[in-house]
Amino acid sequence: MGAWILPLLGVAPYAPEGIEQAKKQTAQAIQIFENHLQDKRYLVADRLTLADLFCAGLVSFGFAKVFDKVWRARFPCFTAWYEMTTALDMYRAVVPNIVMVDTALGPPHPSMRGSYTADD
């Protein structure tokens, strides 16, 4: 997911083909969650565990930056799980404002693109 988002923010080298590859890899990984959540409410057990809280935190950047309405429609079970988990009082005590973008970030403005070297 970072390989998709960071170039769009201008903090990593931007290459359209790299973004497309990262989008595909992210979708493949999230599809695993989607399949699992088809008939389950939680990731690991039949109740909330640290896995749910931890994973929701890990994917929150995606929901805030690139998992837009169109993307979320492709993964309804995963999105419902995320919404359920992030709505919990214990989650909101740490992250009070949950952001879900309507439209994904687009390519960075040329002025955002840095001068990167092979060492980056």
Buried (B, 14 or more C-beta within 10 A) or exposed (E): BEBBBBBBEBBBBBEEEBBEEBBEEBBEEBEEBBEBBEEEBBBEEEEBEEEBBEBBBEBBBBBBBBBBEEBBEEBEBBBEBBBBBBEEEEBEEEEEEBEBBEEBBEEBEEEEBEEEEEEE
